[in-house]
Amino acid sequence: DGLLAIVAGSDTTSNTLTAVIYYLFLNPAAHEHLQEEVDSAFPSGEEPLDAATLSQMEWLNGCINETLCLLPAVPSGSR
């Protein structure tokens, strides 16, 4: 069951991240704004692996949430 959960989760995650990148490439200003937020949250080339810091990033979370509204990973009619 654990393997199924990992595989099922990775498919929806990859679909969502692909859509986020697609929309960011369509809007260079949004991409630049997000890049500035990430660079300021993780200075000097740190790896962005701190979940607490990632959860505080408003622009990143907004991009992900808006993408999920526009193109849900699993179309079910609900958010």
Backbone torsions as a table, in degrees:
resi	resn	phi	psi	omega
1	ASP	NA	-34.3	179.9
2	GLY	-64.2	-42.3	179.0
3	LEU	-63.0	-40.4	178.0
4	LEU	-61.9	-41.9	179.6
5	ALA	-64.3	-39.6	179.3
6	ILE	-66.5	-46.9	-178.8
7	VAL	-65.5	-43.8	179.9
8	ALA	-65.2	-39.9	178.9
9	GLY	-69.2	-35.4	-178.5
10	SER	-69.9	-31.7	179.6
11	ASP	-67.3	-46.3	179.9
12	THR	-69.2	-35.4	178.0
13	THR	-65.2	-44.6	-179.5
14	SER	-66.0	-37.4	177.2
15	ASN	-63.3	-43.5	-178.9
16	THR	-67.1	-45.3	-179.9
17	LEU	-64.7	-36.1	176.1
18	THR	-62.8	-42.4	179.1
19	ALA	-67.6	-39.4	177.5
20	VAL	-59.4	-47.9	-179.4
21	ILE	-63.7	-40.8	178.0
22	TYR	-57.7	-50.2	-178.6
23	TYR	-67.7	-33.3	177.1
24	LEU	-68.0	-36.7	177.3
25	PHE	-69.0	-29.0	176.4
26	LEU	-72.5	-23.3	-177.4
27	ASN	-127.1	88.2	-177.3
28	PRO	-59.6	-31.1	178.9
29	ALA	-65.6	-41.4	177.4
30	ALA	-65.8	-40.0	178.0
31	HIS	-61.0	-43.8	179.5
32	GLU	-65.1	-41.6	179.0
33	HIS	-62.4	-44.7	178.9
34	LEU	-64.5	-40.5	178.6
35	GLN	-61.4	-40.8	177.9
36	GLU	-63.7	-40.9	179.4
37	GLU	-64.6	-43.4	180.0
38	VAL	-66.0	-43.5	-180.0
39	ASP	-63.8	-36.0	179.8
40	SER	-75.9	-29.8	179.8
41	ALA	-78.0	-29.8	-178.7
42	PHE	-128.2	76.9	-177.2
43	PRO	-71.0	163.8	175.3
44	SER	54.3	35.8	172.7
45	GLY	73.3	21.3	177.0
46	GLU	-63.3	150.6	175.6
47	GLU	-75.3	130.9	-178.4
48	PRO	-79.7	70.2	-176.4
49	LEU	-112.5	-2.3	-178.3
50	ASP	-82.7	108.8	-176.7
51	ALA	-64.0	-32.9	179.8
52	ALA	-65.1	-42.3	178.6
53	THR	-67.8	-42.5	179.7
54	LEU	-61.3	-37.1	-178.8
55	SER	-71.3	-19.7	179.2
56	GLN	-86.0	-9.5	-174.7
57	MET	-82.5	102.3	-173.8
58	GLU	-65.8	-42.5	-176.5
59	TRP	-67.6	-42.5	178.5
60	LEU	-61.1	-48.1	179.7
61	ASN	-64.8	-36.3	176.7
62	GLY	-64.1	-42.0	178.5
63	CYS	-61.7	-43.9	-179.5
64	ILE	-66.1	-44.8	-178.8
65	ASN	-64.3	-42.1	179.0
66	GLU	-65.9	-37.8	177.4
67	THR	-63.9	-41.1	178.9
68	LEU	-65.8	-29.0	176.0
69	CYS	-71.9	-41.5	-177.1
70	LEU	-75.7	-42.8	-179.3
71	LEU	-134.2	83.8	-179.8
72	PRO	-60.5	142.9	179.9
73	ALA	-64.3	-36.4	176.7
74	VAL	-127.1	99.0	-178.1
75	PRO	-62.2	111.4	-179.4
76	SER	-131.3	-3.6	-178.3
77	GLY	90.4	-6.3	176.8
78	SER	-122.4	165.2	-177.6
79	ARG	-76.0	NA	NA
